[in-house]
């Protein structure tokens, strides 16, 4: 947009450029922020796709995806138990048997461990967009697969990048998720984590909104002391975060979305990093099909072996 405006000014004079600038300044509310920042930003998905075969704690078991069936007799349309099909009914749907709300990329509300605190549907709408900080411990994990983020790592990060902003989301990059979706990840030990001291420092000293990590647990202590402390002090956390090697350590935002299950104790979350326009990774608005969306050569169909719809 700026390049376009500049060309108009060069051809038609400063008067037209000034008129366009005034019009942009008069855009209502946050629309100017969208046009000036978000429209040209790079977007990176930090979320794993949920399938029946992704890593999950053995105590929960695997989930099942199947074609949805009619739950009642619908005269002239479907009989009880009929599988909905495009040919017969004009649409299809999926029945999900999800054995847990602790699945894939997650947002854990504190009620997951502490029922006196907020469930997933009780998290405030202000969780929606926050500054994103990414602290990498990947080099240390290569030497020690069970390495946990320490306060010293945070202070080293701040010496280079400045103080972590209050209210930000801090994701810890370890490289653990690069083997996803290998089911063995759910039982492989040791795995990288975040130490209790680091969690206390981030929340009590830097007053962050929440932290996140790539593995499906916070730490490897026998009683998960980090997760216990977080939840029993009213803090949420993200688990199963992906693609942290594709976002900058500072300067990006994170958009946070999750289903609003009543009384939910975990959230199938989606995190999107919103990065500066000159960032080498991600996609921009308008660079991919959006409305209408892409039409594929191969239609979706239910595959028994995969246990889900595939192309």
Secondary structure, 3 states (H helix, E strand, C coil): CHHHHHHHHHHHCHHHHHHHHHHHHCCCCCHHHHHHHHCCCEEEECCCCCCCCCCCCCCCCCCEEEECECCCCECCCECCCCECCHHHHCCCCEEEECCCCCCCCEEECHHHCCCCCCCHHHCCHHHCEEEEEEEECHHHHHHCCCCEECHHHHHHHHHHHCCCCCCCEEEEECCHHHHCCCHHHHCCCCCCEECHHHHHHHHHHCCCCEEEECCCCCCCCCCCHHHHHHHCCCCCEEECCCCHHHCCCCCEEEEEEECCCCCCCCCEEEEEEEECCCCCCCECCCCCCCCCCCCCCCCCEEECCCCEEEC
